[in-house]
Amino acid sequence: MERIVIRDRIISALSTVYIFVENQNTDIDLEPYIEDSIQFMSLVVALEETFGIEFPANMLLLENFKSVDTIAVIVEELLAIKK
């Protein structure tokens, strides 16, 4: 899957948990927009459902979800492992 497609799907998943990012702002720091652990875990679930992946427990750190770009790298890695 191309990175641009992954980014677009991440942006879509973010919007389901009320975090709105413009497509050109994929390196914006998301931490200030993630209000609490419930919203964070809702994002994780949305991403898992969107990509058909499961984040290992050791990856469930806010620092791994700092931006669309950092999330995209992790998603690419998990998709590669899934194949």
C-alpha positions as protocol buffer text, in pm:
chain_id: "A"
residue {
  index: 1
  type: MET
  ca { x: 0 y: 0 z: 0 }
}
residue {
  index: 2
  type: GLU
  ca { x: 139 y: 341 z: -93 }
}
residue {
  index: 3
  type: ARG
  ca { x: 229 y: 581 z: 185 }
}
residue {
  index: 4
  type: ILE
  ca { x: -9 y: 850 z: 49 }
}
residue {
  index: 5
  type: VAL
  ca { x: -299 y: 603 z: 74 }
}
residue {
  index: 6
  type: ILE
  ca { x: -192 y: 507 z: 426 }
}
residue {
  index: 7
  type: ARG
  ca { x: -177 y: 876 z: 527 }
}
residue {
  index: 8
  type: ASP
  ca { x: -521 y: 944 z: 382 }
}
residue {
  index: 9
  type: ARG
  ca { x: -668 y: 649 z: 573 }
}
residue {
  index: 10
  type: ILE
  ca { x: -498 y: 763 z: 895 }
}
residue {
  index: 11
  type: ILE
  ca { x: -643 y: 1112 z: 851 }
}
residue {
  index: 12
  type: SER
  ca { x: -985 y: 953 z: 801 }
}
residue {
  index: 13
  type: ALA
  ca { x: -943 y: 739 z: 1115 }
}
residue {
  index: 14
  type: LEU
  ca { x: -838 y: 1048 z: 1311 }
}
residue {
  index: 15
  type: SER
  ca { x: -1157 y: 1224 z: 1209 }
}
residue {
  index: 16
  type: THR
  ca { x: -1365 y: 939 z: 1354 }
}
residue {
  index: 17
  type: VAL
  ca { x: -1226 y: 1032 z: 1697 }
}
residue {
  index: 18
  type: TYR
  ca { x: -1273 y: 1405 z: 1634 }
}
residue {
  index: 19
  type: ILE
  ca { x: -914 y: 1492 z: 1547 }
}
residue {
  index: 20
  type: PHE
  ca { x: -915 y: 1687 z: 1224 }
}
residue {
  index: 21
  type: VAL
  ca { x: -592 y: 1723 z: 1026 }
}
residue {
  index: 22
  type: GLU
  ca { x: -545 y: 1881 z: 686 }
}
residue {
  index: 23
  type: ASN
  ca { x: -383 y: 1649 z: 432 }
}
residue {
  index: 24
  type: GLN
  ca { x: -77 y: 1871 z: 396 }
}
residue {
  index: 25
  type: ASN
  ca { x: -14 y: 1879 z: 774 }
}
residue {
  index: 26
  type: THR
  ca { x: 96 y: 1519 z: 816 }
}
residue {
  index: 27
  type: ASP
  ca { x: 385 y: 1613 z: 1046 }
}
residue {
  index: 28
  type: ILE
  ca { x: 174 y: 1818 z: 1292 }
}
residue {
  index: 29
  type: ASP
  ca { x: 211 y: 1713 z: 1657 }
}
residue {
  index: 30
  type: LEU
  ca { x: -108 y: 1524 z: 1747 }
}
residue {
  index: 31
  type: GLU
  ca { x: -40 y: 1500 z: 2119 }
}
residue {
  index: 32
  type: PRO
  ca { x: -223 y: 1825 z: 2208 }
}
residue {
  index: 33
  type: TYR
  ca { x: -531 y: 1700 z: 2020 }
}
residue {
  index: 34
  type: ILE
  ca { x: -554 y: 1365 z: 2201 }
}
residue {
  index: 35
  type: GLU
  ca { x: -750 y: 1465 z: 2509 }
}
residue {
  index: 36
  type: ASP
  ca { x: -748 y: 1146 z: 2715 }
}
residue {
  index: 37
  type: SER
  ca { x: -679 y: 774 z: 2718 }
}
residue {
  index: 38
  type: ILE
  ca { x: -1027 y: 691 z: 2590 }
}
residue {
  index: 39
  type: GLN
  ca { x: -977 y: 902 z: 2280 }
}
residue {
  index: 40
  type: PHE
  ca { x: -630 y: 752 z: 2235 }
}
residue {
  index: 41
  type: MET
  ca { x: -758 y: 395 z: 2255 }
}
residue {
  index: 42
  type: SER
  ca { x: -1049 y: 485 z: 2024 }
}
residue {
  index: 43
  type: LEU
  ca { x: -790 y: 602 z: 1772 }
}
residue {
  index: 44
  type: VAL
  ca { x: -595 y: 279 z: 1809 }
}
residue {
  index: 45
  type: VAL
  ca { x: -911 y: 75 z: 1748 }
}
residue {
  index: 46
  type: ALA
  ca { x: -1006 y: 290 z: 1447 }
}
residue {
  index: 47
  type: LEU
  ca { x: -660 y: 239 z: 1297 }
}
residue {
  index: 48
  type: GLU
  ca { x: -668 y: -136 z: 1363 }
}
residue {
  index: 49
  type: GLU
  ca { x: -1006 y: -165 z: 1194 }
}
residue {
  index: 50
  type: THR
  ca { x: -904 y: 57 z: 904 }
}
residue {
  index: 51
  type: PHE
  ca { x: -589 y: -141 z: 823 }
}
residue {
  index: 52
  type: GLY
  ca { x: -677 y: -487 z: 954 }
}
residue {
  index: 53
  type: ILE
  ca { x: -379 y: -483 z: 1190 }
}
residue {
  index: 54
  type: GLU
  ca { x: -321 y: -511 z: 1563 }
}
residue {
  index: 55
  type: PHE
  ca { x: -82 y: -287 z: 1751 }
}
residue {
  index: 56
  type: PRO
  ca { x: 136 y: -483 z: 1994 }
}
residue {
  index: 57
  type: ALA
  ca { x: 101 y: -367 z: 2356 }
}
residue {
  index: 58
  type: ASN
  ca { x: 457 y: -232 z: 2358 }
}
residue {
  index: 59
  type: MET
  ca { x: 366 y: 10 z: 2076 }
}
residue {
  index: 60
  type: LEU
  ca { x: 69 y: 161 z: 2257 }
}
residue {
  index: 61
  type: LEU
  ca { x: 259 y: 469 z: 2367 }
}
residue {
  index: 62
  type: LEU
  ca { x: 149 y: 821 z: 2284 }
}
residue {
  index: 63
  type: GLU
  ca { x: 497 y: 897 z: 2152 }
}
residue {
  index: 64
  type: ASN
  ca { x: 438 y: 642 z: 1872 }
}
residue {
  index: 65
  type: PHE
  ca { x: 130 y: 836 z: 1763 }
}
residue {
  index: 66
  type: LYS
  ca { x: 284 y: 1186 z: 1755 }
}
residue {
  index: 67
  type: SER
  ca { x: 197 y: 1262 z: 1392 }
}
residue {
  index: 68
  type: VAL
  ca { x: 34 y: 1115 z: 1084 }
}
residue {
  index: 69
  type: ASP
  ca { x: 383 y: 1048 z: 950 }
}
residue {
  index: 70
  type: THR
  ca { x: 495 y: 852 z: 1258 }
}
residue {
  index: 71
  type: ILE
  ca { x: 174 y: 652 z: 1258 }
}
residue {
  index: 72
  type: ALA
  ca { x: 222 y: 579 z: 886 }
}
residue {
  index: 73
  type: VAL
  ca { x: 567 y: 432 z: 949 }
}
residue {
  index: 74
  type: ILE
  ca { x: 430 y: 199 z: 1218 }
}
residue {
  index: 75
  type: VAL
  ca { x: 133 y: 99 z: 1003 }
}
residue {
  index: 76
  type: GLU
  ca { x: 365 y: 20 z: 711 }
}
residue {
  index: 77
  type: GLU
  ca { x: 578 y: -200 z: 939 }
}
residue {
  index: 78
  type: LEU
  ca { x: 274 y: -385 z: 1073 }
}
residue {
  index: 79
  type: LEU
  ca { x: 132 y: -433 z: 723 }
}
residue {
  index: 80
  type: ALA
  ca { x: 467 y: -574 z: 607 }
}
residue {
  index: 81
  type: ILE
  ca { x: 470 y: -822 z: 899 }
}
residue {
  index: 82
  type: LYS
  ca { x: 109 y: -920 z: 822 }
}
residue {
  index: 83
  type: LYS
  ca { x: 196 y: -1028 z: 465 }
}
